[in-house]
Amino acid sequence: MTDLLTPQLNSRPSVPEWLQARRLAGRAAWYNSRLPTRKYEDWKYTSLHPLQQEFTPAPASEASATELALDLPKLTGNLLVFVNGHWREDLSSLTAEDSGLELVRFSNASQEQSDLITEHLGTALVDSKPLFAMLNDAALSEGVLLRVRANCRSQHPVQIVWHTSNASSCYITNHRLLVLAEAQSEATLIEHFSGSASAFTNSISELNLAPDAKLNHSRLHLESGEAMHIGGVHARLERNSTLESFHLAVGGKLKRIDIAINHQGSGAHCQLDGVYLLREQEHVDYHTCIEHAVPECTTDENFRGIVGDRARAVFNGRIHIHPNAQNTRAELSNKNLLTSANAEVNTKPELEIYADDVQCAHGATVAQLSDAMLHYMETRGIPADEAKVLLSYGFINSLLESHAIESLHHYLKPLLKHYFGSVGEAQAGSAKAAVLTRHIGGEL
């Protein structure tokens, strides 16, 4: 298989000296590891065959936002934009309204900030480091530090955009985010992955929440159907901290996202919601692992998927209750809707409990659209194809509606309307588009 590190070595980026030790350690770990095959349980339903090709270094792009087709939600606050892994100052907008926020690139960090990054980078990866996190370390030349100072309540969301643009060859980009939410702080963060290129993205996000901190984190995977993305989100929750995490993925050639939440302080709470939408021959794989290592923590996890055509979805959710984690409450639900006889979902919810005073539940369902509901809508004058779109949207709407950022919700609704109705609209014309806009846009 192609050595995925070679393009990063050939690009010879400018690397801060304080990152060199981590790069060398990551490089050694990467070369001493083996890529997983489908004989590995965690990769049983996901093949890395799409990575068997030659990659080039990520090219810099000076294209405008219009040329890049950069479509972003209209949010106030700090905006940091990277195109093909390169920071674009002209597309970014950094404000000084939140004095308790520090938003800095690794390459531009001061001595104090670089010391802080060195101290905390990698600490959220409590267990053995995943293979592609080693690759991320080995190629690390740039990243983002978001620090929310103690007692700071950020008034506006922070948005970080990782965009890929078209190029003459397939390339690889490497992204790293480190969040430090200090004691009694509160902030909202949106990670937005977009682009039409057939690039391979390797991304790692680390979320460190100090006692009584609260973080609302959204991760949107809105790349094209040709995109390849292997990513990881690793969170460490201290005493009485709260993480509200929302994930959305539209399908690609290969998308594998690992989410690991570690409850390290009693009273911590995690709300983890996710939606994945696939069509044609796309593939999305979500692996989640919630570690309850201490008493009196809670987790609510809900993932829903809609899979059509010949697409394949994979969901593996694990909740691990350690022996000392008494008075734990944890619930896991995964529901899937198949809109095609050729679509496939492989789902496996897991509970591993070693404490005796807990409240835990888990479950998974895979079903098709209800014939009775379709008939009901058709008898009220809604054509069958429109009824399928509306029922599909209703299946995931509860998770979208519960999201705290209203402006983000408004941004996603027309995008998902287009995703569900794009094929049908081309066949039925503008009349159908008007019906979908009216129903999904908010009147229904």
DAGI-V268910 format. One record per helix or strand of 3 or more residues. SS is the DSSP state (~ for helix, > for strand). FROM is the first residue (numbers start at 0). TO is the last residue. If there is no record, write none. Layout:
# DAGI-V268910
SS,FROM,TO / SS,FROM,TO
This chain:
# DAGI-V268910
~,5,10 / ~,16,30 / ~,40,42 / ~,48,50 / >,78,82 / ~,88,90 / >,100,104 / ~,105,107 / ~,110,119 / ~,130,137 / >,143,147 / >,157,163 / >,170,180 / >,185,194 / >,199,208 / >,213,220 / >,227,236 / >,241,249 / >,253,262 / >,268,277 / >,282,291 / >,297,306 / >,311,320 / >,327,337 / >,343,352 / >,357,367 / ~,370,377 / ~,383,400 / ~,405,427 / ~,429,442
